[in-house]
């Protein structure tokens, strides 16, 4: 996996995740042995805005907004969907494999989380949710817990963390745009 190799999502269906705390992005407390992160932002108001942001989350819009190429076996609304995100050119890029570990597709809180598969530069989980509050606010949350996993990521920890931070800011920006766009 990784540089100069194109990983097939279908070939990763049965590969084990690289961490034990599967589904922990749903817990009140993120696992202590990882670097945690949580970003929450009100992006708009009303049911229509909520539906647009929800649709964007389930269309891989945050991931595509960072310039990642998305190849998936299904929707992020389906537990077990494997996604390979590719940074860079298709044949010369870096493959970042994940599997959807939980999804909530109905109600006033929707979203999903994916966990890392071998070859991902990190080990852990990331979730994307949108919630419509009783007061009508549309609230986006991104939660993550991770450790640097590959030799390349561990060789330059500040660079790896900076890339992760940039991606998260772009994810939020994409969801803000989805809230505004009609």
C-alpha positions as CSV (number, residue, x, y, z in Angstrom):
1,X,0.0,0.0,0.0
2,X,1.1,3.6,-0.4
3,X,3.4,5.3,-2.8
4,X,3.4,3.9,-6.4
5,X,0.8,1.3,-5.6
6,X,-2.9,1.4,-6.3
7,X,-4.8,-0.5,-3.6
8,X,-8.2,-1.9,-4.5
9,X,-10.9,-1.2,-1.9
10,X,-12.5,-4.6,-2.7
11,X,-9.2,-6.4,-1.7
12,X,-9.4,-4.9,1.8
13,X,-12.8,-6.1,2.8
14,X,-11.5,-8.7,5.3
15,X,-8.3,-6.9,6.4
16,X,-8.3,-6.2,10.1
17,X,-8.4,-2.7,11.4
18,X,-5.2,-1.3,12.9
19,X,-6.6,-0.5,16.3
20,X,-8.7,-2.1,19.0
21,X,-11.1,0.7,20.1
22,X,-13.5,0.3,17.3
23,X,-16.5,2.6,17.5
24,X,-14.9,4.8,20.3
25,X,-15.6,8.0,18.4
26,X,-19.2,7.5,19.6
27,X,-18.1,7.4,23.3
28,X,-18.2,10.5,25.5
29,X,-14.5,10.2,26.1
30,X,-12.0,9.4,23.4
31,X,-9.4,6.7,24.2
32,X,-6.6,8.1,26.3
33,X,-3.7,6.3,24.6
34,X,-4.2,8.3,21.4
35,X,-4.0,11.9,20.3
36,X,-7.6,13.1,20.5
37,X,-9.3,15.8,18.5
38,X,-12.7,17.3,18.4
39,X,-14.0,20.2,16.3
40,X,-17.7,21.4,16.6
41,X,-19.2,24.2,14.7
42,X,-22.7,25.6,14.0
43,X,-22.8,25.8,10.2
44,X,-26.4,27.1,9.7
45,X,-30.0,26.6,10.7
46,X,-33.1,24.7,9.7
47,X,-34.1,21.3,8.3
48,X,-33.1,22.1,4.7
49,X,-29.5,23.1,5.7
50,X,-29.3,19.9,7.9
51,X,-30.4,17.8,4.9
52,X,-27.8,19.4,2.6
53,X,-25.0,18.9,5.1
54,X,-26.0,15.3,5.8
55,X,-26.1,14.6,2.0
56,X,-22.6,16.1,1.7
57,X,-21.2,13.9,4.5
58,X,-22.6,10.8,2.8
59,X,-21.3,11.8,-0.6
60,X,-17.7,11.9,0.7
61,X,-17.7,15.7,0.1
62,X,-15.3,16.5,3.0
63,X,-12.7,14.0,1.7
64,X,-13.0,15.2,-1.9
65,X,-12.6,18.8,-0.7
66,X,-9.0,18.1,0.4
67,X,-8.1,16.9,-3.1
68,X,-8.3,13.3,-2.1
69,X,-9.4,10.8,-4.7
70,X,-12.2,8.6,-3.3
71,X,-12.6,4.9,-4.3
72,X,-15.1,3.0,-2.2
73,X,-17.0,-0.2,-2.1
74,X,-20.2,1.6,-1.2
75,X,-21.7,4.5,0.8
76,X,-20.2,5.8,4.0
77,X,-23.7,5.1,5.3
78,X,-23.1,1.4,5.2
79,X,-21.0,-0.3,7.9
80,X,-18.2,-2.3,6.3
81,X,-17.7,0.0,3.3
82,X,-14.0,0.2,2.4
83,X,-12.7,3.5,1.1
84,X,-9.2,4.1,-0.3
85,X,-8.4,7.8,-0.3
86,X,-5.5,8.7,-2.6
87,X,-3.4,11.8,-2.0
88,X,-1.6,12.9,-5.1
89,X,-1.7,11.4,-8.6
90,X,-3.7,8.2,-9.1
91,X,-0.6,6.1,-10.0
92,X,1.9,8.1,-8.0
93,X,-0.2,9.0,-5.0
94,X,-0.3,7.7,-1.5
95,X,-3.2,5.3,-0.7
96,X,-5.0,5.9,2.6
97,X,-7.3,2.9,3.4
98,X,-10.2,2.9,5.8
99,X,-13.4,1.0,6.7
100,X,-16.7,2.4,7.9
101,X,-17.2,1.2,11.5
102,X,-20.5,2.8,12.3
103,X,-23.1,4.9,10.6
104,X,-26.3,6.7,11.5
105,X,-28.4,7.6,8.5
106,X,-31.7,8.7,10.0
107,X,-33.0,11.0,12.6
108,X,-31.7,14.4,13.7
109,X,-28.1,13.2,14.1
110,X,-26.4,11.6,11.2
111,X,-22.9,10.6,10.2
112,X,-20.3,7.9,10.1
113,X,-16.9,6.9,11.3
114,X,-14.1,5.1,9.6
115,X,-11.2,3.3,11.0
116,X,-7.8,2.8,9.7
117,X,-6.5,-0.2,7.7
118,X,-2.9,-1.3,7.2
119,X,-1.0,1.3,5.1
120,X,-2.8,4.3,6.6
121,X,-0.2,6.7,8.0
122,X,-2.2,6.8,11.2
123,X,-3.9,4.2,13.4
124,X,-7.3,5.2,14.8
125,X,-10.8,6.4,13.9
126,X,-12.4,9.6,12.6
127,X,-16.1,10.5,12.5
128,X,-18.2,13.1,10.8
129,X,-21.6,14.0,12.2
130,X,-24.3,16.6,11.7
131,X,-27.0,17.3,14.2
132,X,-30.2,19.4,14.1
133,X,-30.7,20.8,17.5
134,X,-34.2,21.5,19.1
135,X,-33.5,25.2,18.5
136,X,-32.9,24.6,14.7
137,X,-29.1,25.0,14.7
138,X,-27.1,22.7,12.4
139,X,-24.1,21.5,14.2
140,X,-21.2,19.7,12.5
141,X,-18.7,17.7,14.6
142,X,-15.5,15.9,13.6
143,X,-13.9,13.7,16.2
144,X,-10.7,11.7,15.8
145,X,-8.3,9.7,17.9
146,X,-5.1,8.6,16.3
147,X,-1.4,7.5,16.5
148,X,1.2,7.8,13.8
149,X,1.5,4.4,12.3
150,X,3.8,4.2,9.3
151,X,7.5,4.7,9.4
152,X,7.1,7.8,7.1
153,X,4.6,9.4,9.4
154,X,6.6,8.6,12.5
155,X,9.8,10.1,10.9
156,X,8.3,13.6,10.7
157,X,5.6,13.8,13.4
158,X,5.1,17.6,13.1
159,X,4.5,17.3,9.4
160,X,2.1,14.4,9.8
161,X,0.1,16.3,12.4
162,X,0.1,19.5,10.3
163,X,-1.3,17.5,7.4
164,X,-4.0,16.0,9.6
165,X,-4.9,19.5,10.9
166,X,-5.1,21.0,7.4
167,X,-7.3,18.2,6.3
168,X,-9.7,18.7,9.2
169,X,-9.9,22.5,8.5
170,X,-10.7,21.7,4.8
171,X,-13.3,19.1,5.9
172,X,-15.1,21.8,8.0
173,X,-14.8,24.3,5.2
174,X,-16.5,21.9,2.8
175,X,-19.3,21.3,5.2
176,X,-19.8,25.1,5.7
177,X,-20.1,25.4,1.9
178,X,-22.6,22.6,1.8
179,X,-24.7,24.4,4.5
180,X,-24.6,27.7,2.4
181,X,-25.1,26.2,-1.1
182,X,-28.7,25.8,-2.3
